[in-house]
Amino acid sequence: MKSAVFFFVLGSICLLFSSCASFNRAAPNEMRTFTISLDANKTTGYSWVCEISNEKIAQVINEEYQIDYDRVDKNGICGAGGTQTFTILCKKKGYTTIKMLYRRAWEYEKPAEIRTYMLTVSSRLAYQLTETHTHPYDALDANDVAHFLYDILK
């Protein structure tokens, strides 16, 4: 009887976990890559920089910028925004934080925006990406910093 209860509880926990975790599954021979695409406007000097806290888990393998031709004015593309896309490869099982910083190359200490993601990679290199925090840098106050640190450390 005890073993039946044990397996029932164990099965319930597994069922609950499998319904809560949403991993993107890939074919066995397919490279485990995903993309993060963000609006950008390189004509302003701003671009996204991707920082991965543990590059043994994942790494950026490609970055590209595509102008959004729907925003182009009648005189050409001057000042038109676009999309910056990062392709990231999952390398091994584990957890890591991905921080996206929207900044000018010469302004290291003050990005215009920060987006933080938690990446979970399973043993089969399936991945789950969760955005944990987004905020403009200039709007930070002590409360925002506390929430940001809590999100990263939990």
DRENBA-203958 format. One record per residue (C-alpha): x, y, z. Coordinates in pm, whole numbers, plus 50000, padded with zeros to 5 digits. Example, Ala and Ser with C-alpha at 12.3 -4.5 7.8 and 13.67 -1.06 7.14 Angstrom:
<nodes>
512304955050780;513674989450714;
</nodes>
This chain:
<nodes>
500005000050000;502825024050088;504505017749753;501235024649567;500875057949750;504515066149681;504165059649307;500885079049296;502535109349460;505615105849239;503465103248926;501415133649032;504565154149084;505935143848743;502615152248577;502535186248750;506145193748650;505605183448288;502555205948259;504405235948408;507675233248216;507475241447849;510625230647672;511165235147300;511975200847161;514415195646875;515135165846651;518165145046764;520465157546486;519215193346480;521435220346630;519855234046946;519575270646853;517055297846917;516815334846841;516145366347038;514855394646814;514515430146943;513545463446788;516585485346731;517685516146542;521395515746462;521205550046297;520975564646650;524195547546756;522275523046977;522445485546932;521805455047147;524695437247319;524155401647441;525875390447762;525575353747863;526665347148220;527815311148154;529055305047800;529595268147878;525785264847867;525045286847565;526785311047330;525905336247060;526755321946719;525285349246497;524015384946517;522315404246238;520405436346183;517525439645937;516075473645841;512285475445865;511425488145518;507845495845627;509325524745831;511425538845546;510605574745454;510055586745096;513635599445062;515415567345158;516285547045461;517965573845673;516785570146032;514715538845974;514605513946258;514765476646229;515245444046413;518415430346566;518455392346595;520825370746798;521125333346729;522115314247041;523385278247058;522575256147359;525765236947438;525055216447751;522595211048035;522275238448295;521015273248373;522335307048267;521255343148254;521135362347927;521285399947959;520465421947660;521795457547684;520595484747445;523415509947442;525855529947239;529285513947201;530995543147377;528545544047675;529305512447875;527905522848213;524455535148108;522385513947865;519045528347752;517315495147822;518125461747983;516265429047924;517115398548131;516245362548046;516705329648232;517725300948005;517195264948118;518755237647903;517745201347964;519965170647926;518605165847571;519435202247497;515785212547484;515515248047614;513165271047799;513695308647780;511885331248025;512095369148029;512615378248393;512915416048379;512735445348139;513375481248229;514765513748095;517985521848276;517135558348341;513885549448520;515555527748785;514965534849150;515945514749459;512765493849435;513505484149073;517055474149163;515795452449451;513275434749223;515915430548952;518395414749192;515685392649342;514725379848993;518325371448909;519175355149243;516035334249292;
</nodes>
